[in-house]
Amino acid sequence: MATPLEFREMLREADLRVTRPRIAVLRAVHAHPHADTDSIIGAVRGDLPKVSHQAVYDSLRALTAAGLVRRIQPSGSVARYESRTGDNHHHVVCRSCGAIADVDCAVGEAPCLTASDDRGFAIHEAEVVYWGLCPDCPS
């Protein structure tokens, strides 16, 4: 995981003001991949006990807009955040417990980036969600 100094540098490179809530949110997202907002607030309050919900929401919004974190929301789930950005990876979600894991693009041809009919769009990424049961849940 990145150091506080590296988190500061990430914020500066993204032209964001370096604030304690933003650093704490970045640290929480890096430490807890696919965490929901409530989990992130709990983790941030471990560093900054008096941080407001709004400060965390604002930080998540700014970090997402800057591309430092990625917001995902599988169907039927609350929004979750991760630090793995820019590589067009996908997710596998357990239908039973809701566990989420990263998966790289499908093997073989690149179905994750080639639409059968792009309707004139310049496609930059695709969102693929695989659904099933994780190894910890009974089948």
C-alpha positions as CSV (number, residue, x, y, z in Angstrom):
1,M,0.0,0.0,0.0
2,A,1.1,3.5,-0.7
3,T,2.6,5.7,2.0
4,P,1.1,9.0,3.3
5,L,3.7,10.8,1.2
6,E,2.7,8.9,-1.9
7,F,-0.9,9.6,-1.3
8,R,-0.1,13.4,-1.1
9,E,1.8,13.1,-4.3
10,M,-1.1,11.3,-6.0
11,L,-3.4,14.2,-5.0
12,R,-1.0,16.8,-6.2
13,E,-0.6,15.1,-9.6
14,A,-4.3,15.0,-9.9
15,D,-4.5,18.8,-9.2
16,L,-6.4,18.1,-6.0
17,R,-5.8,20.0,-2.7
18,V,-4.1,17.8,-0.2
19,T,-6.4,17.5,2.8
20,R,-6.4,15.1,5.7
21,P,-9.9,13.6,4.8
22,R,-8.7,13.0,1.2
23,I,-5.6,11.2,2.4
24,A,-7.6,9.2,4.9
25,V,-10.1,8.2,2.2
26,L,-7.4,7.2,-0.2
27,R,-5.8,5.1,2.5
28,A,-9.1,3.5,3.3
29,V,-9.9,2.6,-0.3
30,H,-6.5,1.2,-0.8
31,A,-6.7,-0.9,2.4
32,H,-10.3,-2.1,1.8
33,P,-10.9,-2.8,-1.9
34,H,-14.6,-2.9,-2.9
35,A,-15.7,-1.2,0.3
36,D,-19.0,0.6,0.5
37,T,-19.3,4.1,1.8
38,D,-20.2,3.2,5.4
39,S,-17.1,0.9,5.6
40,I,-14.9,3.7,4.2
41,I,-16.4,6.2,6.8
42,G,-15.6,3.7,9.5
43,A,-12.0,3.2,8.3
44,V,-11.5,6.9,7.9
45,R,-12.7,7.6,11.4
46,G,-10.0,5.3,12.7
47,D,-7.6,8.0,11.5
48,L,-9.8,11.1,11.8
49,P,-12.5,10.4,14.5
50,K,-14.4,13.6,14.0
51,V,-14.6,13.5,10.1
52,S,-18.1,14.1,8.8
53,H,-20.0,11.9,6.5
54,Q,-20.1,14.8,4.1
55,A,-16.3,15.2,4.1
56,V,-16.0,11.5,3.1
57,Y,-18.7,11.8,0.4
58,D,-17.0,14.9,-1.0
59,S,-13.6,13.2,-0.9
60,L,-14.9,10.1,-2.7
61,R,-16.6,12.3,-5.3
62,A,-13.4,14.3,-6.0
63,L,-11.1,11.2,-6.0
64,T,-13.5,9.4,-8.4
65,A,-13.7,12.4,-10.7
66,A,-9.9,12.7,-10.7
67,G,-9.5,9.0,-11.5
68,L,-7.7,8.1,-8.3
69,V,-10.5,5.7,-7.2
70,R,-13.2,3.9,-9.2
71,R,-16.8,3.7,-8.2
72,I,-18.6,0.4,-9.0
73,Q,-22.2,-0.6,-8.3
74,P,-23.1,-4.1,-9.2
75,S,-26.9,-4.6,-9.7
76,G,-28.7,-4.7,-6.4
77,S,-25.7,-3.5,-4.5
78,V,-24.7,-0.2,-2.9
79,A,-21.9,1.8,-4.5
80,R,-18.4,0.5,-3.7
81,Y,-15.0,2.0,-4.3
82,E,-11.6,0.6,-5.3
83,S,-8.1,1.9,-6.1
84,R,-7.5,-0.2,-9.2
85,T,-8.2,2.2,-12.0
86,G,-7.5,2.6,-15.6
87,D,-7.0,-1.0,-16.6
88,N,-10.6,-2.0,-17.6
89,H,-10.7,-5.0,-15.3
90,H,-14.0,-6.6,-14.3
91,H,-15.6,-8.1,-11.3
92,V,-17.0,-11.4,-10.0
93,V,-19.8,-11.1,-7.4
94,C,-21.2,-13.8,-5.1
95,R,-25.0,-14.0,-5.3
96,S,-25.1,-15.3,-1.8
97,C,-22.8,-13.2,0.4
98,G,-22.1,-10.3,-1.9
99,A,-18.3,-10.8,-1.9
100,I,-16.6,-9.0,-4.9
101,A,-13.3,-9.8,-6.5
102,D,-11.4,-8.4,-9.4
103,V,-11.0,-10.4,-12.6
104,D,-8.9,-9.4,-15.6
105,C,-10.5,-9.2,-19.1
106,A,-11.7,-12.4,-20.7
107,V,-9.1,-14.6,-22.3
108,G,-9.0,-15.0,-26.1
109,E,-10.3,-12.3,-28.3
110,A,-11.2,-9.0,-26.6
111,P,-15.0,-9.2,-26.1
112,C,-14.6,-6.8,-23.2
113,L,-13.8,-4.0,-25.6
114,T,-15.4,-5.0,-28.9
115,A,-19.2,-4.4,-29.2
116,S,-21.1,-6.2,-32.0
117,D,-22.5,-2.8,-33.0
118,D,-20.9,0.3,-31.4
119,R,-23.7,2.6,-32.8
120,G,-21.0,5.1,-33.6
121,F,-19.7,5.4,-30.1
122,A,-15.9,5.5,-29.4
123,I,-15.8,2.8,-26.7
124,H,-13.2,3.4,-24.1
125,E,-14.1,0.7,-21.6
126,A,-16.7,-2.0,-20.9
127,E,-18.2,-3.1,-17.6
128,V,-18.6,-6.8,-17.2
129,V,-19.9,-8.4,-14.1
130,Y,-19.7,-12.1,-13.6
131,W,-22.2,-13.5,-11.1
132,G,-22.0,-16.8,-9.2
133,L,-21.1,-18.2,-5.8
134,C,-17.8,-17.7,-4.0
135,P,-15.8,-20.6,-2.6
136,D,-17.0,-19.8,0.9
137,C,-20.8,-20.1,0.1
138,P,-22.6,-23.4,-0.3
139,S,-23.7,-24.2,-3.9
